[in-house]
Amino acid sequence: MYLPNSHHTTPDYYQHLLNITDSKNPALEPYQFSLKSLTQPGGASFLVMRNLPIDRPLPEPPQDGKRPTSKNTWISEATLFSIQRTIGLQPLSYIQEKGGVLVHEVAPVPGLDKSLSNSGIVALGFHTDDSILKPEFRPEFLTLLGLINEHHTPTFIAPIDWAFAELSSRHQQELMKPQYRVESPDSFKIFGGKVLRSELRSLVTRNPSGDLEIAGNLYAVTTREPQAQVALDSLRTVLPEIAESVILEPGCAVIFSNSRVLHGRAAITGGKRWLQRCFSRKNLDALRKATGNYKTHSFDIQQLILA
């Protein structure tokens, strides 16, 4: 898909692309049933898809976290939006994260090598995204699409129900007590760079359908209760053992529930790596009501935190 370059980096232009993207992408036909299962109670919590359309050739990966001006086609972005449209999801973004664009460029940024974010190269521990926000304001699903991955750096996908099954009942009970705090992520630039901590909350809960859910970046979850800490450490130990390793090669995508799945990444030890990411929800009603934004898909995190 070719579109003029003049509006490359504006959130409005991604909105335009979203509006013209067709949900009937032939490359997604083999995955139709599995994709729809993701939004059903008790359905799959993640899905890996291969051989999806991306731009060829690609320019060099961005080094500033922004879409390269030399990427003259929009095939990968259209693929991401087609995935969302196929199962009735609405893409969303946050103004203070990646400038509010609906498709995020995930590639190392020089100078941010050590950051625990999508701009770093150090190993990124297991987490869910934007857990500092209330559940109705967080992304329900994340989609990652591989563009370049020269050293086959793996992304780790760890459903919480897989991990929970490996824990003792005592540790399960501790994780479900309201005795943990989570922090705002490095990627959020809010309130002058402040790090926010949540109220005391349960790390693991059950939704109305009975599915286990989790919200937290486990490398920044804290508790003052010794037994709660032991349970948290036990969960951290189990996750690498049960996680599925997904190599996001060019044209490979993974979509997963941001409440039922933790994800992470191995250290990037060399070679070029460039993914694209999209957040989505079944509907944006709560975000629109909290912010008064009924026009775009990009929302103010500071308004959401204060709501």
PyMOL commands that set and color helices and strands:
alter all, ss='L'
color gray80, all
select helices_A, chain A and resi 11-20+26-37+75-86+98-100+135-137+160-164+169-175+218-220+226-242+285-291+301-306
alter helices_A, ss='H'
color red, helices_A
select strands_A, chain A and resi 46-49+90-94+104-106+124-127+141-149+154-159+181-182+204-206+212-214+221-222+244-247+253-257+261-265+273-281+298-299
alter strands_A, ss='S'
color yellow, strands_A
deselect
rebuild
show_as cartoon
